[in-house]
Amino acid sequence: MRHLFTAAVLTCLVFTSYATQRPNILILYADDLGYGDLSCQNPDSKIPTPHLDKLAAEGMRFTDGHSSSGLCTPSRYGLLTGRYHWRKFNDIAREFGSSKFDAARLTLPEMLQASGYRTAAIGKWHLGMGWDAIANDGVATVKALGKNAKTPVAYDWSKPIPDGPTAHGFDTYFGEDVINFPPYTWIENDRVTKAPNLMYDNRELQRAAKLKAGDHSVAGPMVEGWNPYDVLPTVTQKALEFIQQQENAEQPFFLYMAFGAPHNPIVPNDEFDGKSQAGPYGDFVYETDHCIGRILTALDAAGLADNTLVVFTADNGAERYAFARDKAHDHWSSNPFRGVKRDIYEGGHHVPFIVRWPGVTPAGKVSDALVSQVDLMAAFAAMTGFDLPSDQAEDSYNVLPLFKGEETAIRSATVHNTADDQFAMRQGDWVLVNVIDAPRKSDAPSAWAQKHGYASPKSIQGELYNLKTDPGQRHNVSAEHPEKVKTLTALLKKIREQGFSAPRLMK
């Protein structure tokens, strides 16, 4: 069900008045990409990223940008709602899981629809859908890969799948939902394009795919001939086609391009093998950069680049394989930070964040302003003149002045979270990790810790770091600054209990 407030607004808008007043919006969202993977922000990176480097040179690179979580689903929810995910949930949407969006929750695409935009999502969704509505009666599972898995007959694939992207603000959707979750088939709008007829259910099938790195794909229904190597090229082609269709369109567009890369399975196509010095993962990042370059070139070719605001960022840091990669190739994906995906150390959520808006955002500028993906909602609301309701986008700051090159400090604090009741409270240069040992989800090998100068201290007070002097979070200074621990603890409690943190909602 589409948000009722948005539906009411849509009935009274004159869409044509917006076409020349509002820029197109393109969000390029990478999956499991480390801050230090980009060569433009890590001089020691072993991965060339020429197209992202060029994007940064043409726009503004934020060195203090964050996702809401160290996990996929929660960060996507935060970006698309302007609300910290932990106010509702912490974990990912599991295979065949229900939607994470309530019917009354205003989403970013719904807001932009109400402002006259054509909206599209391509690629990874991973926010749940109404799979139960198309489930067949009875048990339809088999033992596969060590656990019970749904089989192709568990669902009536001829039926529309409710409560997906097109139910929450996107006019169109095309994607695979999640690259390593069933069903292994393409979904267009609210239907599969082809009904699964086989099971991705055993290690022989995994080996048959000839994956170049480890695979943790979940067993389940699959279309015959499904090949994970096709995913990145296919979604890229769909993005090119969408952009070409907008060349003479009267409406501005919002394209949410959510790559399933470089998330596992690590599947760089053959022509990209050896393009990096960081193994198959590095080659996969290089291929992702190449695909981003194709999309940006298509914007130019369609004459749309000058009137398109482009945001590039990632849902969280690199997977835990980053430790082995650092050992094998001397490439640390989170450089200069500590932690990887799932962590509430910086490496889990301190992600690339680049904005290009020709004629508005200063080219080649590097900003150290604190920004979060939840801020895009309020920024785009301000850009389009949308009046956000008081019960929506509760944690979104209007960072539009930063995108315009103004030096004004907008956000001074933010909250990081991945697991239930495990938080990092950031204010200014300081960050308090409020739990003992819990941020070490990744179990960093002792050899890695020794190589990078970590003693892994423990403290009954939690962990306090000054990111200005210690961005790598090597020195827990909670004992030296008990008042700062007390202040940040109280601030975290306030933000959690009051249910919002956006300045516009403060009395």
Order of alpha helices (4+ residues) and beta strands (2+ residues): alpha-beta-alpha-beta-alpha-alpha-beta-beta-beta-beta-beta-beta-beta-alpha-beta-alpha-beta-alpha-beta-alpha-alpha-beta-beta-alpha-alpha-beta-beta-beta-alpha-beta-alpha
